Amino acid sequence: MCGITGIYSFDPNRSVDPRLLDDMLHIIRHRGPDDQGVFFDGPLAMGMRRLSIIDLAGGQQPVFNETGDVAVVFNGEIYNYRELMVLLQQRGHVFRSVSDTEAIVHAYEEWGDECLQRLRGMFAFAIWDARRRRLLVARDRLGIKPLYYTEAGGDLVFGSEIKSILLHPAVEPRLDMQALGYFLRLKYVPAPWTMFQNIRSLMPGHLLVCDGQGVQVRQYWDLSFQTKDDRCSDQEYAEQLEALLRESVRLHLRSDVPFGAFLSGGLDSSTVVALMSQMLDEPVKTFSVGFAGVEGDELPYARAVARQFATDHHEILARPADFVDLAEQVVWHLDQPIADQALMATYLVSKLARRHVKMVLTGEGGDELFAGYARYSGERFAPLVGWMPSQARTAARAVGMQLPGLRRAKIALFALSQRDEVSRLANWFPLFNRETAAAVHSAALRQILDGEATEQLIGQYLGATDARGSVNRMLFVDTKLWLPDYLLLRGDKLTMAASIEARVPLLDHKLVEFAASLPPHLKIRGMTRKYLLKRVSRSWLGPEIVHRKKQGFPIPIATWFRTELRSLVRDMLAPDTVRRRGLFDPNFVQRLIAEHEAGLADHAILLWGLMSVEIWHRVFIERSASSVSDAALPTSRMAAATGAL
């Protein structure tokens, strides 16, 4: 696991300043505290920070081919590198190490850009082909590892994190208004946009080629939902799934350093821990997070799984003070806001794990593969609601929205009352729905933003898939948007912030492709979501884990925003502050705060989303990103200014 960055100058006679590359690597040193490597060749400069996981002694980067004219810097893991090494050696390639990075170099020599089809893993890498004076940059199929780029000052600048790109003297940090519009609807910024104007995220399953002809981006992988064999019985499908789960976890355990697992006590992470326990000769180290003074969190379930498999279990409790102390650090590490109340908890459990291990397996992805969210079940009621006259739907929605509380029910009601599939998908658990998003915008922003942009984006994805049926079509959109730009981005940035590698065995692309090909009734049967995964996992896990209601992180920010963190909210979203930014309507924001404090509604996630934008603006626009380090962020100023705690 590493961080990479680099510069390609379109002027073949211009060389890159080594000090600039060093600065760009230094600012992402948290991604790789063990080592640094750099490479220069005329107009190209690229480098990496290394977190040593495989081949600790021989895996230094850049890695070259036998003749030294192909070089790679790499972030991630190639899980089938041993099998590739054997195949490539049979074809005459000579290996100097046993690292997965070297397998990429020789695979490129053998198959060119098509080498990407041979790689099984999570990756973002850059290959310099000196003979062809050609740079290849690629990102893994699911977007587990991030990669960003921009063209500025006659250069292509790329990196694992945006903050390294911002150090280029021709790159000026500016807010992208279209990206802000997407964020306010989706809770995150979808690729290829970022919150920064002119800085793009390389989309999952895409590659970028840069040479004397310019920059070209193209897709090399997509996900098909075509059922491969509908003659299989449920038992046969279950056997195939179990085999794939075992294979993926086995491959993801390849490591030369101590490792463990994040354990929430939910089905996905518990399944991963169960399989790890069967494959290892020593107890699995497991790590969980709970919340001080809060009942109903997931710790009792995590403890039950830890007891069942006799893991070496570790826990940490999050407190309101952590929210104040870590908010700026977390947003800085993310590069851009995500309206997710689990951010601080993820960061805390990552820091806890780093005291014991350098790598963890997580259960991320199970919901997007096997239909674990309530919205997948809810979408099936859309045809029934669709039979209602539009006036009746509008009236029912208006009445429902006036009821106190019932946040999730209101969201479902609003989504189901929409006129078509695209509008429903855009309003299933958004940050702000179409109506409230228009209200929160400042008058100036309303004139700029396209109110239908989010619907158009989702419509483009729906138009590009072969998925049929409401559940599979939702799963496709979530796999392309929600998963990489929300969940996986959060997981990568906040584990790397603690210098720890997170692996996601449920997102092995062979497992993902198998899940997509399953008949819909094996994902949702009756009111049971994730049906096939539960059928397989029930032989390892008790019914209290397999069949318990999905919870996620039950973080009490709704309560904290009314009590300990009330002054923090009021300060960060003060009318003068909101008015000065010119992005949001200060009267509407104050109404959200007042309703939340009075207990008339739960606006916690809305308020945190708006606060995240404010923090991002302070860190990246008002202050230089390079003035903020992961070791010494100005959290004390924030706490002092708010008077919180």
C-alpha positions as CSV (number, residue, x, y, z in Angstrom):
1,M,0.0,0.0,0.0
2,C,1.4,3.3,-1.0
3,G,0.8,6.7,-2.4
4,I,1.9,7.8,-5.8
5,T,2.3,11.1,-7.6
6,G,3.9,12.5,-10.7
7,I,4.2,15.1,-13.4
8,Y,4.5,14.8,-17.2
9,S,5.5,17.9,-19.1
10,F,4.1,18.3,-22.6
11,D,7.3,20.3,-23.4
12,P,9.9,17.5,-24.1
13,N,12.7,19.9,-23.3
14,R,11.5,20.9,-19.8
15,S,12.6,18.9,-16.8
16,V,10.6,18.7,-13.5
17,D,12.1,20.3,-10.4
18,P,13.1,17.4,-8.1
19,R,12.2,19.6,-5.1
20,L,8.6,19.8,-6.3
21,L,8.3,16.1,-6.6
22,D,9.7,15.7,-3.1
23,D,7.2,18.1,-1.7
24,M,4.4,16.3,-3.4
25,L,5.5,13.0,-1.9
26,H,6.1,14.5,1.5
27,I,2.5,15.7,1.9
28,I,1.2,12.2,1.4
29,R,3.8,10.5,3.6
30,H,1.1,9.1,5.8
31,R,0.2,6.7,2.9
32,G,3.7,5.3,3.0
33,P,5.9,6.0,6.0
34,D,8.4,3.2,5.3
35,D,10.1,4.3,2.2
36,Q,10.2,6.8,-0.7
37,G,11.2,6.3,-4.3
38,V,11.5,8.7,-7.2
39,F,12.2,8.4,-11.0
40,F,13.1,11.1,-13.6
41,D,13.3,10.8,-17.3
42,G,13.3,14.0,-19.3
43,P,9.8,15.4,-19.1
44,L,8.6,12.8,-16.6
45,A,8.9,12.7,-12.9
46,M,7.1,10.3,-10.7
47,G,7.4,8.8,-7.2
48,M,5.8,6.9,-4.4
49,R,5.6,6.6,-0.7
50,R,5.7,3.0,0.5
51,L,3.8,1.2,3.2
52,S,5.7,-2.2,3.1
53,I,3.3,-5.1,3.0
54,I,4.7,-7.7,0.6
55,D,8.4,-8.4,0.0
56,L,9.6,-6.0,2.7
57,A,13.3,-6.2,1.6
58,G,12.9,-6.3,-2.2
59,G,9.8,-4.3,-3.0
60,Q,11.2,-0.8,-3.2
61,Q,9.8,1.3,-6.0
62,P,10.1,2.4,-8.8
63,V,10.3,-1.2,-10.2
64,F,11.9,-1.7,-13.6
65,N,11.9,-4.4,-16.3
66,E,15.0,-6.3,-17.3
67,T,16.3,-3.6,-19.6
68,G,15.3,-0.7,-17.4
69,D,13.1,1.0,-20.1
70,V,9.8,0.3,-18.3
71,A,9.2,1.7,-14.8
72,V,6.2,1.6,-12.5
73,V,5.0,3.3,-9.3
74,F,2.1,1.5,-7.7
75,N,-0.5,1.9,-5.0
76,G,-2.4,-1.2,-3.9
77,E,-2.1,-5.0,-4.0
78,I,-2.2,-7.5,-6.8
79,Y,-3.5,-10.6,-5.2
80,N,-2.8,-13.0,-8.0
81,Y,0.9,-11.9,-8.4
82,R,2.3,-15.3,-7.6
83,E,0.3,-17.0,-10.3
84,L,1.2,-14.2,-12.7
85,M,4.9,-14.5,-11.8
86,V,4.9,-18.2,-12.7
87,L,3.2,-17.6,-16.0
88,L,5.5,-14.7,-16.9
89,Q,8.6,-16.6,-16.0
90,Q,7.5,-19.4,-18.3
91,R,7.3,-16.8,-21.0
92,G,10.9,-15.8,-20.4
93,H,10.6,-12.8,-18.0
94,V,13.3,-12.5,-15.3
95,F,12.2,-11.4,-11.9
96,R,14.6,-9.7,-9.4
97,S,12.1,-9.7,-6.5
98,V,9.0,-11.5,-5.2
99,S,6.9,-8.3,-5.1
100,D,3.5,-7.9,-6.7
101,T,4.7,-4.6,-8.2
102,E,7.2,-6.3,-10.4
103,A,4.5,-8.6,-11.8
104,I,2.8,-5.4,-13.2
105,V,6.0,-4.4,-15.1
106,H,6.4,-7.7,-16.8
107,A,2.7,-8.1,-17.4
108,Y,2.8,-4.7,-19.3
109,E,5.8,-6.0,-21.3
110,E,3.9,-9.1,-22.3
111,W,0.4,-7.8,-22.9
112,G,0.6,-4.0,-23.1
113,D,-2.4,-2.1,-21.9
114,E,-4.3,-5.4,-21.9
115,C,-2.3,-6.4,-18.9
116,L,-5.1,-4.8,-16.9
117,Q,-7.4,-7.7,-17.7
118,R,-4.9,-10.0,-16.0
119,L,-4.6,-8.2,-12.7
120,R,-6.7,-9.2,-9.8
121,G,-6.6,-6.7,-7.0
122,M,-6.9,-3.1,-6.0
123,F,-4.6,-0.6,-7.7
124,A,-3.7,2.8,-9.0
125,F,-0.4,2.8,-10.9
126,A,1.7,4.7,-13.4
127,I,3.9,3.0,-16.0
128,W,6.5,4.9,-17.9
129,D,7.4,3.3,-21.3
130,A,10.7,5.0,-22.1
131,R,11.0,3.6,-25.6
132,R,7.6,4.9,-26.6
133,R,7.8,8.0,-24.4
134,R,4.4,7.1,-23.1
135,L,2.8,7.3,-19.7
136,L,0.0,4.8,-18.7
137,V,-2.0,5.6,-15.6
138,A,-4.7,3.1,-14.5
139,R,-7.2,2.6,-11.7
140,D,-8.7,-0.7,-10.5
141,R,-12.1,-1.9,-11.7
142,L,-14.2,-1.0,-8.6
143,G,-12.3,2.2,-7.7
144,I,-10.9,0.8,-4.4
145,K,-7.8,2.9,-4.8
146,P,-8.2,6.6,-5.7
147,L,-6.3,8.5,-8.5
148,Y,-6.6,12.2,-9.5
149,Y,-5.2,14.3,-12.3
150,T,-5.2,17.7,-13.9
151,E,-3.6,19.6,-16.7
152,A,-2.0,22.8,-15.6
153,G,0.9,25.0,-16.8
154,G,1.7,22.6,-19.7
155,D,1.9,19.6,-17.4
156,L,-0.2,16.6,-16.6
157,V,-0.2,16.2,-12.8
158,F,-1.5,13.1,-11.0
159,G,-1.6,11.6,-7.6
160,S,-3.3,9.4,-5.1
161,E,-4.5,12.4,-3.2
162,I,-5.5,15.8,-4.4
163,K,-3.4,17.6,-1.9
164,S,-0.2,16.6,-3.7
165,I,-1.5,17.9,-7.0
166,L,-2.3,21.3,-5.3
167,L,1.4,21.8,-4.6
168,H,2.1,22.2,-8.3
169,P,2.6,26.0,-8.8
170,A,0.2,26.2,-11.8
171,V,-2.7,24.6,-9.8
172,E,-4.9,27.0,-7.9
173,P,-7.5,25.5,-5.5
174,R,-11.0,26.7,-6.5
175,L,-14.4,25.4,-5.7
176,D,-16.2,23.6,-8.6
177,M,-19.8,24.7,-8.4
178,Q,-21.1,21.8,-10.3
179,A,-19.4,19.4,-7.9
180,L,-20.9,21.2,-5.0
181,G,-24.3,20.8,-6.6
182,Y,-23.7,17.0,-6.9
183,F,-22.5,16.9,-3.3
184,L,-25.6,18.6,-1.9
185,R,-27.8,15.9,-3.6
186,L,-25.7,12.8,-3.3
187,K,-23.6,13.3,0.0
188,Y,-20.4,12.9,-2.1
189,V,-18.8,14.2,-5.3
190,P,-19.1,11.6,-8.2
191,A,-16.2,10.9,-10.4
192,P,-14.9,12.3,-12.7
193,W,-15.6,15.5,-10.8
194,T,-13.9,16.6,-7.6
195,M,-14.7,19.6,-5.4
196,F,-11.8,21.3,-7.0
197,Q,-12.2,23.1,-10.3
198,N,-10.3,21.4,-13.2
199,I,-9.0,18.5,-11.0
200,R,-10.6,15.2,-12.0
201,S,-10.9,11.7,-10.5
202,L,-9.9,8.9,-12.9
203,M,-13.1,6.8,-13.0
204,P,-13.0,3.2,-11.8
205,G,-12.2,0.7,-14.5
206,H,-10.5,3.4,-16.6
207,L,-7.0,4.1,-17.9
208,L,-5.3,7.3,-19.0
209,V,-2.6,7.5,-21.6
210,C,-0.4,10.5,-22.0
211,D,2.2,11.1,-24.7
212,G,3.2,13.7,-27.2
213,Q,-0.3,13.5,-28.7
214,G,-1.9,14.6,-25.4
215,V,-4.2,12.9,-22.9
216,Q,-6.7,10.1,-23.7
217,V,-8.9,8.4,-21.1
218,R,-10.8,5.2,-21.9
219,Q,-12.7,2.5,-20.1
220,Y,-11.2,-1.0,-19.9
221,W,-13.8,-2.8,-17.7
222,D,-17.6,-2.7,-17.0
223,L,-20.0,-4.7,-15.0
224,S,-22.6,-6.9,-16.7
225,F,-25.8,-8.1,-15.0
226,Q,-26.7,-10.7,-17.5
227,T,-27.6,-14.0,-15.8
228,K,-25.1,-16.6,-17.0
229,D,-27.0,-19.8,-16.1
230,D,-30.6,-19.7,-14.9
231,R,-30.7,-23.5,-14.7
232,C,-28.7,-23.6,-11.5
233,S,-30.5,-24.5,-8.2
234,D,-30.2,-22.3,-5.1
235,Q,-27.8,-24.8,-3.6
236,E,-25.6,-24.8,-6.6
237,Y,-25.4,-21.0,-6.5
238,A,-24.7,-21.2,-2.8
239,E,-21.8,-23.6,-3.4
240,Q,-20.4,-21.3,-6.1
241,L,-20.6,-18.3,-3.8
242,E,-18.9,-20.1,-0.9
243,A,-16.1,-21.1,-3.1
244,L,-15.6,-17.6,-4.4
245,L,-15.7,-16.2,-0.8
246,R,-13.1,-18.6,0.4
247,E,-10.8,-18.0,-2.6
248,S,-11.1,-14.2,-2.3
249,V,-10.3,-14.2,1.5
250,R,-7.4,-16.6,1.0
251,L,-5.9,-14.3,-1.7
252,H,-6.5,-11.2,0.5
253,L,-4.5,-12.8,3.3
254,R,-1.3,-12.7,1.3
255,S,0.9,-10.5,3.4
256,D,4.4,-10.3,5.0
257,V,3.2,-8.2,7.9
258,P,0.8,-8.6,10.9
259,F,-2.9,-8.1,9.9
260,G,-6.4,-8.2,11.3
261,A,-10.0,-7.2,10.5
262,F,-12.5,-4.5,11.2
263,L,-15.4,-6.1,12.9
264,S,-18.8,-4.3,13.2
265,G,-20.8,-7.4,14.1
266,G,-22.8,-7.0,10.8
267,L,-23.1,-9.9,8.3
268,D,-20.4,-8.8,6.0
269,S,-17.5,-8.2,8.4
270,S,-18.5,-11.2,10.5
271,T,-18.4,-13.4,7.4
272,V,-14.9,-12.2,6.6
273,V,-13.8,-12.8,10.2
274,A,-15.3,-16.3,10.1
275,L,-13.4,-17.3,7.0
276,M,-10.2,-15.7,8.3
277,S,-10.5,-17.8,11.5
278,Q,-10.8,-21.0,9.5
279,M,-7.7,-20.2,7.4
280,L,-5.3,-19.0,10.1
281,D,-3.4,-20.9,12.8
282,E,-3.6,-18.0,15.3
283,P,-6.5,-15.8,16.6
284,V,-7.6,-13.0,14.2
285,K,-7.0,-9.6,15.6
286,T,-10.3,-7.7,15.4
287,F,-11.1,-4.0,15.9
288,S,-14.4,-2.3,16.7
289,V,-15.6,1.1,17.5
290,G,-18.5,2.2,19.8
291,F,-19.8,5.4,21.4
292,A,-19.4,6.5,24.9
293,G,-22.7,6.8,26.9
294,V,-24.8,5.5,24.0
295,E,-27.0,2.4,24.0
296,G,-27.8,0.5,20.9
297,D,-24.4,0.6,19.1
298,E,-22.9,-2.4,17.4
299,L,-20.4,-3.4,20.0
300,P,-22.5,-6.2,21.6
301,Y,-22.7,-7.9,18.2
302,A,-19.0,-7.4,17.5
303,R,-18.2,-8.9,20.9
304,A,-20.4,-11.9,20.2
305,V,-18.6,-12.7,16.9
306,A,-15.3,-12.1,18.6
307,R,-16.2,-14.6,21.3
308,Q,-17.5,-17.1,18.8
309,F,-14.2,-17.2,16.9
310,A,-11.9,-16.5,19.9
311,T,-10.4,-13.4,18.2
312,D,-7.8,-11.1,19.8
313,H,-10.4,-8.3,20.1
314,H,-9.8,-4.6,20.6
315,E,-12.3,-1.7,21.0
316,I,-12.3,2.1,21.1
317,L,-15.1,4.4,22.2
318,A,-15.8,7.7,20.3
319,R,-16.8,10.8,22.3
320,P,-18.1,14.2,21.3
321,A,-14.7,15.7,21.9
322,D,-13.3,13.5,19.1
323,F,-15.7,15.2,16.7
324,V,-14.2,18.6,17.5
325,D,-10.6,17.4,17.7
326,L,-10.7,15.3,14.4
327,A,-13.0,17.2,12.1
328,E,-10.4,19.2,10.3
329,Q,-7.9,16.3,10.2
330,V,-10.5,14.0,8.6
331,V,-11.6,16.5,6.0
332,W,-8.0,17.2,5.1
333,H,-7.3,13.5,4.6
334,L,-10.4,13.1,2.5
335,D,-9.5,16.0,0.2
336,Q,-13.1,16.8,-0.2
337,P,-16.3,16.6,1.9
338,I,-18.4,13.5,2.4
339,A,-21.6,13.8,4.3
340,D,-21.0,10.7,6.5
341,Q,-21.4,10.7,10.2
342,A,-19.1,7.6,10.4
343,L,-16.0,9.4,9.4
344,M,-14.5,10.1,12.8
345,A,-15.4,6.5,13.9
346,T,-13.6,5.1,10.9
347,Y,-10.5,7.2,11.6
348,L,-10.5,6.2,15.3
349,V,-10.7,2.5,14.7
350,S,-8.0,2.8,12.0
351,K,-5.7,4.5,14.5
352,L,-6.5,1.8,17.0
353,A,-5.7,-1.0,14.5
354,R,-2.4,0.6,13.5
355,R,-1.1,0.1,17.1
356,H,-1.3,-3.7,16.4
357,V,-1.2,-4.4,12.7
358,K,-0.3,-2.9,9.3
359,M,-3.2,-4.4,7.3
360,V,-6.9,-5.2,7.9
361,L,-9.6,-6.9,6.0
362,T,-13.0,-5.2,5.9
363,G,-16.5,-6.2,4.9
364,E,-17.1,-3.3,2.6
365,G,-19.2,-4.0,-0.5
366,G,-21.6,-6.7,0.6
367,D,-24.6,-4.4,0.5
368,E,-23.9,-3.3,-3.0
369,L,-23.3,-6.8,-4.3
370,F,-26.3,-8.6,-2.6
371,A,-28.8,-5.8,-2.1
372,G,-28.5,-5.1,1.6
373,Y,-30.0,-1.6,1.9
374,A,-33.6,-1.0,2.7
375,R,-34.0,1.1,-0.5
376,Y,-33.6,-2.0,-2.6
377,S,-36.7,-3.5,-1.0
378,G,-38.5,-0.2,-1.1
379,E,-38.0,0.3,-4.8
380,R,-40.1,-2.8,-5.5
381,F,-43.1,-0.8,-4.2
382,A,-42.7,1.8,-6.9
383,P,-45.1,0.2,-9.4
384,L,-47.8,0.1,-6.7
385,V,-47.3,3.8,-5.8
386,G,-47.1,4.6,-9.5
387,W,-50.8,3.5,-9.9
388,M,-51.8,6.3,-7.6
389,P,-52.9,9.6,-9.4
390,S,-50.1,12.2,-9.2
391,Q,-52.3,14.5,-7.1
392,A,-52.8,11.7,-4.5
393,R,-49.0,11.1,-4.4
394,T,-48.3,14.8,-4.0
395,A,-50.9,15.1,-1.2
396,A,-49.6,12.0,0.6
397,R,-46.1,13.3,0.5
398,A,-47.1,16.8,1.8
399,V,-48.9,15.2,4.7
400,G,-46.1,12.9,5.5
401,M,-43.5,15.6,5.5
402,Q,-45.3,17.5,8.2
403,L,-45.1,14.7,10.7
404,P,-42.3,15.1,13.3
405,G,-39.4,12.6,13.2
406,L,-39.6,9.6,10.9
407,R,-36.6,10.8,8.8
408,R,-36.1,7.5,6.9
409,A,-39.8,7.0,6.3
410,K,-40.0,10.6,4.9
411,I,-37.1,9.9,2.6
412,A,-38.8,6.7,1.3
413,L,-42.1,8.5,0.8
414,F,-40.5,11.3,-1.1
415,A,-38.5,8.9,-3.4
416,L,-41.5,6.6,-4.1
417,S,-43.7,9.6,-5.0
418,Q,-41.4,10.7,-7.8
419,R,-42.6,10.4,-11.4
420,D,-40.0,8.0,-12.8
421,E,-37.1,5.7,-12.1
422,V,-34.3,8.2,-12.5
423,S,-36.0,10.7,-10.0
424,R,-36.6,7.9,-7.5
425,L,-33.0,6.8,-7.6
426,A,-31.8,10.4,-7.2
427,N,-33.9,10.8,-4.0
428,W,-33.4,7.5,-2.2
429,F,-31.4,8.6,0.8
430,P,-29.8,11.7,-0.6
431,L,-28.3,14.6,1.5
432,F,-30.9,17.1,0.3
433,N,-33.7,16.0,-2.0
434,R,-34.6,18.0,-5.1
435,E,-36.9,20.4,-3.2
436,T,-34.7,21.0,-0.2
437,A,-31.5,21.3,-2.3
438,A,-33.1,24.2,-4.2
439,A,-34.0,25.8,-0.8
440,V,-30.6,25.5,0.7
441,H,-28.8,27.1,-2.3
442,S,-28.1,30.8,-2.1
443,A,-29.9,32.9,-4.7
444,A,-26.7,33.3,-6.6
445,L,-26.0,29.6,-6.6
446,R,-29.5,28.8,-7.9
447,Q,-28.7,30.8,-11.0
448,I,-25.6,28.7,-11.7
449,L,-26.6,25.1,-10.9
450,D,-28.6,22.8,-13.1
451,G,-31.3,21.5,-10.8
452,E,-31.6,18.3,-13.0
453,A,-27.9,17.5,-13.1
454,T,-28.0,14.7,-10.6
455,E,-31.0,13.1,-12.4
456,Q,-29.2,13.4,-15.7
457,L,-26.1,11.8,-14.3
458,I,-28.1,8.8,-12.9
459,G,-30.0,8.6,-16.2
460,Q,-26.7,8.3,-18.1
461,Y,-25.7,5.3,-15.9
462,L,-29.0,3.6,-16.3
463,G,-28.8,4.1,-20.0
464,A,-25.5,2.3,-20.1
465,T,-26.3,-0.9,-18.2
466,D,-27.7,-4.2,-19.4
467,A,-29.3,-4.7,-15.9
468,R,-33.0,-5.4,-15.9
469,G,-35.3,-5.1,-13.0
470,S,-35.4,-2.4,-10.4
471,V,-33.0,-4.1,-7.9
472,N,-30.2,-4.8,-10.4
473,R,-30.5,-1.4,-11.9
474,M,-30.1,0.2,-8.5
475,L,-27.2,-2.0,-7.7
476,F,-25.5,-1.0,-10.9
477,V,-25.8,2.7,-10.1
478,D,-24.6,2.2,-6.6
479,T,-21.6,0.1,-7.8
480,K,-20.6,3.0,-10.1
481,L,-21.3,5.9,-7.8
482,W,-22.1,5.3,-4.2
483,L,-19.5,2.5,-3.7
484,P,-16.3,4.1,-5.1
485,D,-17.0,7.8,-4.4
486,Y,-18.5,7.4,-0.9
487,L,-17.7,4.1,0.9
488,L,-14.4,3.2,-0.8
489,L,-13.1,6.7,-0.8
490,R,-13.8,7.0,2.9
491,G,-12.2,3.6,3.6
492,D,-9.0,4.3,1.7
493,K,-8.4,7.9,2.8
494,L,-9.0,7.3,6.5
495,T,-7.1,4.0,6.8
496,M,-4.2,5.5,4.9
497,A,-4.4,8.5,7.2
498,A,-3.4,6.1,10.0
499,S,-0.8,4.4,7.7
500,I,-2.7,1.1,7.6
501,E,-3.8,-0.9,4.6
502,A,-7.5,-1.9,4.2
503,R,-8.4,-4.8,1.9
504,V,-11.9,-5.5,0.7
505,P,-12.3,-9.2,-0.2
506,L,-16.0,-8.9,-1.0
507,L,-15.0,-6.6,-3.9
508,D,-12.7,-9.1,-5.7
509,H,-13.9,-8.5,-9.2
510,K,-14.6,-12.1,-9.9
511,L,-16.9,-12.2,-6.9
512,V,-18.5,-8.9,-8.0
513,E,-19.2,-10.3,-11.5
514,F,-20.7,-13.4,-10.0
515,A,-23.0,-11.5,-7.7
516,A,-24.1,-9.3,-10.6
517,S,-25.1,-12.3,-12.7
518,L,-27.3,-13.8,-9.9
519,P,-31.1,-13.9,-10.5
520,P,-32.7,-11.1,-8.5
521,H,-34.6,-13.5,-6.2
522,L,-31.3,-14.7,-4.8
523,K,-30.6,-11.1,-3.7
524,I,-34.0,-10.3,-2.3
525,R,-36.5,-13.0,-1.4
526,G,-39.7,-11.8,0.2
527,M,-38.6,-9.3,2.8
528,T,-35.1,-10.9,3.2
529,R,-32.3,-8.9,1.7
530,K,-28.9,-10.5,0.8
531,Y,-30.7,-13.8,0.7
532,L,-27.9,-15.9,-0.9
533,L,-25.1,-14.4,1.3
534,K,-27.2,-15.1,4.4
535,R,-27.8,-18.7,3.2
536,V,-24.1,-19.3,2.9
537,S,-23.1,-17.5,6.0
538,R,-25.6,-19.1,8.4
539,S,-23.4,-22.2,8.5
540,W,-20.7,-20.1,10.2
541,L,-22.7,-17.4,12.0
542,G,-25.5,-17.5,14.5
543,P,-29.0,-16.2,13.6
544,E,-28.6,-13.1,15.8
545,I,-25.9,-12.0,13.3
546,V,-27.3,-13.3,10.1
547,H,-30.8,-12.0,10.5
548,R,-30.3,-8.9,12.6
549,K,-31.6,-5.6,11.3
550,K,-29.0,-3.6,9.4
551,Q,-27.7,-0.8,11.5
552,G,-24.6,0.8,10.2
553,F,-22.7,3.1,12.5
554,P,-25.4,4.3,15.0
555,I,-23.5,7.5,15.7
556,P,-25.3,9.8,18.1
557,I,-24.5,13.1,16.3
558,A,-28.2,14.0,16.3
559,T,-28.1,14.1,20.1
560,W,-24.6,15.6,20.2
561,F,-25.6,18.5,17.9
562,R,-28.3,19.4,20.4
563,T,-26.0,19.1,23.4
564,E,-22.2,19.0,23.6
565,L,-21.7,20.0,20.0
566,R,-24.4,22.6,19.8
567,S,-22.0,25.6,19.9
568,L,-19.8,23.9,17.2
569,V,-22.8,23.8,14.8
570,R,-23.9,27.3,15.6
571,D,-20.4,28.7,15.1
572,M,-19.6,26.9,11.8
573,L,-23.0,27.7,10.3
574,A,-23.4,31.2,11.8
575,P,-25.5,33.5,9.5
576,D,-22.5,35.8,8.9
577,T,-20.3,32.9,8.0
578,V,-22.9,31.4,5.6
579,R,-23.6,34.8,4.1
580,R,-19.9,35.5,3.5
581,R,-19.4,32.2,1.7
582,G,-22.3,33.0,-0.6
583,L,-23.2,29.3,-1.2
584,F,-26.2,28.6,1.1
585,D,-29.3,30.5,2.1
586,P,-28.5,31.6,5.7
587,N,-32.2,31.8,6.7
588,F,-32.8,28.2,5.5
589,V,-29.7,27.0,7.4
590,Q,-30.9,28.7,10.6
591,R,-34.2,27.0,10.2
592,L,-32.6,23.6,9.9
593,I,-30.6,24.4,13.1
594,A,-33.6,25.6,15.0
595,E,-35.8,22.6,14.0
596,H,-33.0,20.2,15.0
597,E,-32.3,21.8,18.3
598,A,-36.1,21.8,19.1
599,G,-36.3,18.1,18.3
600,L,-38.9,18.8,15.6
601,A,-36.7,17.0,13.0
602,D,-33.4,15.1,12.7
603,H,-31.3,17.3,10.5
604,A,-28.0,16.0,11.8
605,I,-26.7,14.6,8.5
606,L,-27.8,17.8,6.7
607,L,-26.0,20.0,9.1
608,W,-22.9,17.9,9.1
609,G,-22.9,18.0,5.3
610,L,-23.0,21.8,5.3
611,M,-20.4,21.9,8.1
612,S,-18.1,19.7,6.0
613,V,-18.2,22.2,3.1
614,E,-17.3,25.0,5.5
615,I,-14.4,23.0,7.0
616,W,-13.2,22.1,3.5
617,H,-13.3,25.7,2.5
618,R,-11.3,26.8,5.5
619,V,-8.7,24.1,5.0
620,F,-8.2,24.1,1.2
621,I,-9.3,27.5,0.0
622,E,-8.6,29.9,2.8
623,R,-5.4,28.1,3.9
624,S,-2.9,26.4,1.6
625,A,-3.2,22.6,1.8
626,S,0.6,22.4,2.4
627,S,0.2,24.5,5.5
628,V,-1.9,21.8,7.1
629,S,-0.2,18.5,8.1
630,D,-1.7,15.3,9.3
631,A,0.5,15.6,12.4
632,A,-0.4,19.1,13.4
633,L,-3.7,20.3,12.2
634,P,-5.2,23.5,13.6
635,T,-7.9,21.7,15.6
636,S,-7.2,23.7,18.7
637,R,-8.1,26.9,16.8
638,M,-11.4,25.3,15.8
639,A,-12.2,24.1,19.3
640,A,-11.3,27.4,20.8
641,A,-13.3,29.4,18.3
642,T,-16.4,27.4,18.9
643,G,-16.1,27.1,22.6
644,A,-17.2,23.5,22.2
645,L,-16.6,21.2,25.1
